[in-house]
Amino acid sequence: MHNLMVALTLLSALVAGVFSFVTEKGGLQYERLTKLIQLTQDLATSQTINPTAINSWWSSTFIHASDGNDYLIISHVLLQGQDVSTVLLRASILDINDTAYYRQVSWIHNGSSKAVHVQTVPLGVATKYFGFVSVDPANPLDKMRIWCITERVEFNLTFQLSAPIILNGGTGTFPFGNEITFEWSMPAGVTDGHFTVNRKFLTIDSARSSTWYDRQFLWPIVPMDGPAKSNWTWFQVHLGQRTMSIWVWDTFDGQRFQFATVRDKPGIHQVLAVSEFKPSSRQWTSSCSKATYSLDWVVTLVDGTILELSSVRDDQELCDQEGTVGTYEGYITVSGTRGEHPISGLKNNSFSAKPTFEFTWYSSNVDSLTANEPQSVRYMSSKLRTVKGLILFYRLCHTE
């Protein structure tokens, strides 16, 4: 059995080389928005490690830096309860303007990992070289800090939980194959900090940078009466004011479940069926994980929104040395409509009537705290009558 995770990252540009990383400053508003909804988890408490669940902290940070370039930093911690011997740590930095620059690290902490000494803290996971924690234990829903200190990837970021919450499935809790999951998201937090590229110290323009934060738990259903998942897919989408979290998963008994949680305005969630999720026959097989991935997709929602996604490069998989955890992350072109109309998306002061779409995408095998040199990444843009939006993350997991 092996688990394979796929991640795709899509950005929209309004003018070539000028990106729209829009923050929201209305606050998380969790008390006002959730006071009359009985949630299965208290949000402040959910920032702590749950010893009975699989814990995931994930973020994608879109940055305008002091060198004038735009960057993407992805951070992820995956922890099985309080068992630090199974913690997965990973991060990456991508130069969006010059996609030849990409660095990543990924490793599974275990008893032989002498390079890291994991300490769990009440509000996250911290190691000497990697951390994902709440800044103030007394106010865990205020700010978070993430850091990575390795030869290839180095950053120190702080982001505010400044955007109104997204409760996946409408309440945050939903059946997920033979598991129950609780997931909430903060889609566009104010971000500051610094990072290093080619040994050059760069600072972040907080007015033109933002972070999506995703907190998730997983528990097995007891009794185990749900069909086990054979794979799952998740999209994070920004289309103007519409912010989406889209889930699709297949089960071993041949069923498929798929829905989107759409936040049009703070506190207003729509849960929409995904009427079509169609991977293409154009595929790529990883030599590391042995997984085969489709390279094009069509995603259709019941409200008429159609997204057509196409990868610009095949080898985008991040895979640990043993090939047990594969992550596919990248930059794709996208076109789409809602009904008969093109979708208008994120805006900034440099709006162009012909939006440019770029997809960044990266792949390499990673060994502990070091990684192979990335292969060259091809820069592509398309001026289409298309969606002008931001899909921050796409993940696919197969179980065999």
C-alpha positions in Angstrom: 0.0 0.0 0.0 1.3 3.5 -0.7 -0.2 6.9 -0.4 0.3 9.4 -3.2 -0.7 13.0 -2.9 -1.0 15.4 -5.8 -0.9 19.1 -5.4 -1.5 21.7 -8.1 -1.1 25.4 -7.7 -2.7 27.8 -10.1 -2.2 31.5 -10.3 -3.9 34.2 -12.3 -2.2 37.3 -13.6 -4.0 40.4 -14.8 -0.9 41.7 -16.6 2.0 39.5 -17.5 4.3 39.5 -14.5 1.9 41.3 -12.2 0.0 39.1 -9.9 -3.1 39.7 -7.7 -2.6 38.4 -4.2 -5.6 39.9 -2.5 -5.8 39.9 1.3 -9.0 40.1 3.3 -9.0 42.2 6.5 -12.5 41.7 7.9 -11.2 39.2 10.5 -12.0 35.5 10.9 -15.4 36.4 12.4 -15.9 32.9 13.7 -17.9 34.0 16.8 -20.4 36.1 14.8 -20.6 33.6 12.0 -20.8 30.4 14.0 -22.5 31.4 17.3 -25.8 29.8 16.3 -24.3 26.8 14.6 -23.4 23.8 16.8 -20.0 22.8 15.5 -18.4 19.5 16.4 -15.1 21.3 17.3 -14.4 24.6 19.0 -12.3 26.6 16.6 -9.8 27.9 19.1 -9.4 24.4 20.5 -8.9 23.1 17.0 -5.6 24.9 16.8 -4.2 22.5 19.3 -3.0 18.9 18.6 -5.9 16.4 18.8 -4.3 13.2 20.1 -7.1 11.0 18.7 -7.0 12.3 15.1 -4.7 12.8 12.1 -3.7 16.5 12.3 -3.0 18.6 9.3 -1.8 22.2 9.1 -1.3 23.5 5.6 -0.7 26.9 4.0 0.0 28.5 0.6 1.5 31.9 0.7 1.6 34.2 -2.4 4.3 36.9 -2.0 5.4 40.1 -3.6 9.0 40.4 -2.5 11.6 43.1 -2.0 13.3 42.1 -5.3 10.2 42.9 -7.3 9.4 39.3 -8.0 6.4 37.2 -6.9 6.8 33.9 -5.1 4.8 31.0 -3.8 5.7 29.3 -0.5 3.9 26.1 0.5 4.1 24.7 4.0 2.6 21.5 5.4 2.7 19.4 8.6 0.9 16.1 8.9 0.8 14.5 12.4 -0.7 11.2 13.6 -2.1 12.2 17.0 0.9 13.0 19.3 3.1 10.4 17.8 6.0 12.5 16.5 7.7 9.5 14.9 5.2 9.8 12.0 5.3 13.6 11.4 5.5 14.7 7.8 7.3 18.0 7.2 7.6 19.7 3.8 7.9 23.1 2.2 8.7 24.7 -1.1 9.6 28.1 -2.6 8.8 29.0 -6.3 9.7 32.2 -8.2 6.6 32.8 -10.1 8.3 35.3 -12.5 11.3 33.0 -13.2 9.9 29.5 -12.7 13.3 28.0 -13.3 13.9 28.8 -9.6 12.2 26.1 -7.4 13.4 24.6 -4.2 11.7 22.1 -2.0 12.2 19.9 1.1 10.2 17.0 2.4 10.9 14.4 5.0 9.2 12.0 7.4 10.5 12.3 10.9 11.3 9.0 12.4 13.6 7.5 15.0 16.6 7.7 12.6 16.0 11.3 11.7 18.9 12.8 13.6 18.7 16.1 11.9 15.4 17.1 13.6 14.2 16.9 17.2 10.5 17.3 17.2 8.7 18.9 20.1 4.9 19.2 20.1 3.6 22.3 21.6 0.0 23.0 22.5 -0.7 25.1 19.4 1.1 23.4 16.6 4.3 21.5 15.8 7.8 23.0 16.3 11.2 21.6 15.4 14.6 23.2 15.2 14.3 23.3 11.4 10.6 23.5 10.8 7.6 24.9 12.6 3.9 25.7 12.2 2.4 27.2 15.3 0.0 29.8 16.7 2.0 32.9 17.8 0.0 33.6 21.0 -1.3 30.6 23.0 -3.8 32.9 24.7 -5.2 34.0 21.3 -4.7 31.0 18.9 -7.0 32.5 16.2 -5.0 35.7 15.8 -1.7 35.0 14.1 0.4 32.0 13.0 4.1 31.6 12.3 5.7 29.1 9.9 9.4 28.6 9.4 11.8 26.3 7.6 15.6 26.5 8.0 17.3 24.2 5.5 20.0 24.6 2.9 17.6 24.6 0.1 14.5 26.2 1.6 14.6 29.0 4.2 11.8 31.3 5.3 10.2 32.8 8.4 6.6 33.9 7.9 3.8 35.3 10.0 0.2 35.5 8.8 -2.9 36.9 10.4 -6.2 34.9 10.4 -7.7 38.1 8.9 -10.2 36.6 6.4 -13.7 35.3 7.2 -13.8 31.6 7.8 -14.8 28.9 5.4 -16.6 25.9 7.0 -16.2 23.0 4.6 -19.5 21.2 4.0 -21.3 24.2 5.6 -20.5 23.2 9.2 -16.9 22.0 8.9 -17.7 18.3 9.5 -18.6 15.7 6.9 -18.2 12.0 6.2 -15.1 11.3 4.2 -15.2 7.7 3.0 -14.7 5.5 6.1 -13.6 8.6 8.1 -15.1 11.7 9.5 -13.2 15.0 8.8 -13.4 18.4 10.3 -12.0 21.2 8.1 -12.0 24.9 8.2 -10.1 27.4 6.1 -8.9 31.0 6.2 -8.5 32.0 2.6 -6.5 35.3 2.4 -4.6 36.3 5.5 -2.3 39.4 5.8 1.2 38.1 5.6 4.7 39.4 6.5 8.2 38.0 7.1 11.3 37.1 5.1 12.8 34.3 3.1 16.0 33.5 1.1 16.4 32.9 -2.6 19.9 32.2 -4.0 21.4 33.2 -0.7 19.7 36.6 -1.0 17.6 37.8 1.9 14.2 39.0 0.8 11.4 40.7 2.7 7.6 40.5 2.0 5.4 43.3 0.9 2.4 42.6 3.2 0.1 44.8 1.1 0.6 42.6 -1.9 0.9 39.2 -0.3 -1.6 36.7 1.2 -1.9 33.3 2.8 -4.5 30.5 2.7 -4.5 28.4 5.8 -6.3 25.1 6.1 -6.7 23.1 9.4 -8.1 19.6 9.2 -8.7 16.6 11.4 -9.5 13.0 10.3 -11.0 10.2 12.5 -12.0 6.7 11.5 -15.8 6.1 11.6 -16.7 3.7 14.4 -18.0 1.3 13.5 -16.2 1.4 10.1 -19.4 1.3 8.1 -18.4 3.7 5.4 -16.9 2.7 2.1 -13.1 3.1 2.1 -11.6 5.8 -0.1 -9.5 4.7 -3.1 -8.5 8.3 -3.9 -9.4 11.9 -3.1 -9.1 15.3 -4.7 -9.3 18.8 -3.3 -9.4 22.1 -5.0 -9.0 25.6 -3.4 -10.4 28.3 -5.7 -10.7 32.1 -5.7 -13.0 33.6 -8.3 -13.5 37.2 -7.3 -15.6 37.2 -4.2 -16.4 33.6 -4.6 -14.1 31.4 -2.6 -14.4 27.6 -3.1 -13.2 24.4 -1.4 -14.0 21.5 -3.8 -13.8 17.9 -2.7 -14.0 14.7 -4.9 -13.3 11.2 -3.7 -13.8 7.7 -5.1 -14.3 4.5 -3.0 -13.2 1.0 -3.4 -16.8 -0.1 -4.1 -17.0 2.1 -7.1 -18.8 5.2 -5.7 -17.8 8.8 -6.3 -18.7 11.7 -4.0 -18.1 15.3 -4.9 -19.2 18.7 -3.7 -18.0 22.3 -3.4 -18.3 24.6 -0.4 -18.7 28.2 -1.9 -18.4 31.3 0.3 -19.8 34.2 -1.6 -19.9 36.6 1.4 -18.7 36.2 5.0 -20.9 33.7 6.8 -22.9 32.7 3.7 -22.0 29.2 2.5 -23.4 27.2 -0.4 -22.8 23.5 -0.7 -23.0 22.6 -4.4 -22.8 19.3 -6.1 -19.9 18.8 -8.5 -21.8 17.5 -11.5 -18.6 16.5 -13.5 -15.0 15.8 -12.5 -13.3 14.4 -15.6 -9.6 13.6 -15.7 -8.1 13.3 -19.2 -6.4 10.4 -20.8 -3.2 12.4 -21.2 -1.1 11.0 -18.3 2.3 10.8 -16.7 3.8 8.0 -14.6 6.2 8.8 -11.8 9.4 6.8 -11.6 9.5 7.5 -7.8 6.0 6.6 -6.5 5.0 4.6 -9.6 1.8 6.6 -9.6 0.1 7.6 -12.9 -1.5 11.1 -13.0 -3.8 12.6 -15.5 -2.7 16.0 -16.8 -6.0 17.6 -17.8 -9.3 18.0 -15.9 -12.8 19.4 -16.3 -14.6 20.4 -13.2 -18.3 21.4 -13.5 -20.5 22.7 -10.7 -24.3 22.5 -10.7 -24.6 26.3 -10.8 -23.0 26.2 -14.3 -19.4 27.0 -13.4 -17.0 25.1 -15.7 -13.3 24.9 -15.1 -11.0 23.4 -17.7 -7.5 22.7 -16.3 -4.4 21.6 -18.2 -0.9 21.0 -16.9 2.0 22.5 -18.7 4.6 20.0 -17.5 4.3 16.4 -16.6 6.9 15.7 -14.0 5.5 17.6 -11.0 5.8 15.1 -8.2 7.4 15.7 -4.9 8.3 12.3 -3.5 10.3 11.2 -0.4 13.3 9.0 -0.7 11.4 5.8 0.0 8.6 6.6 -2.5 5.9 6.3 0.2 4.6 9.8 0.0 4.3 11.4 -3.4 3.1 15.0 -3.9 2.3 16.5 -7.2 2.3 20.3 -7.3 2.3 22.7 -10.2 1.2 25.6 -12.4 -1.5 25.0 -15.0 -3.5 26.9 -17.6 -7.2 27.3 -17.0 -10.2 28.4 -19.0 -13.8 28.5 -17.9 -17.3 30.0 -17.9 -20.3 30.3 -15.7 -23.3 29.8 -17.9 -22.4 31.5 -21.2 -20.3 34.1 -19.6 -16.6 34.2 -18.8 -15.8 34.3 -15.1 -14.2 37.5 -13.7 -11.8 36.9 -10.9 -9.3 38.6 -8.7 -8.6 42.3 -9.5 -5.9 44.8 -8.6 -4.9 48.2 -9.9 -3.3 46.8 -13.0 -6.4 45.2 -14.5 -6.1 44.0 -18.1 -9.0 43.2 -20.4 -7.0 40.1 -21.6 -6.0 38.3 -18.4 -2.9 36.1 -18.5 -3.0 32.7 -16.8 0.1 31.0 -15.6 0.6 27.8 -13.8 3.6 27.0 -11.8 4.6 23.5 -11.3 7.5 21.6 -9.9 8.8 18.1 -9.4 11.8 16.4 -7.7 12.7 13.6 -5.4 13.6 14.8 -2.0 16.0 13.1 0.5 15.6 14.2 4.1 16.8 17.8 4.3 18.3 17.9 0.8 16.9 17.6 -2.6 17.9 17.1 -6.2 18.3 20.1 -8.5 14.9 20.9 -10.0 14.3 20.3 -13.6 13.7 23.4 -15.7 10.2 24.6 -15.6 8.5 26.0 -18.7 6.8 29.4 -18.4 3.4 29.5 -20.2 0.6 32.0 -20.5 -2.6 32.0 -22.4 -4.8 35.0 -23.3 -8.2 33.5 -23.4 -11.8 34.3 -22.7 -11.3 32.5 -19.5 -11.6 32.2 -15.7 -9.5 34.8 -14.0 -9.2 33.0 -10.7 -6.9 31.4 -8.2 -6.8 27.7 -7.5 -4.3 27.5 -4.7 -4.1 23.8 -4.2 -5.1 20.5 -5.7 -4.4 17.1 -4.1 -5.0 13.6 -5.2 -4.4 10.6 -3.0 -4.5 7.0 -4.2 -4.5 3.9 -2.0 -3.5 0.6 -3.4 
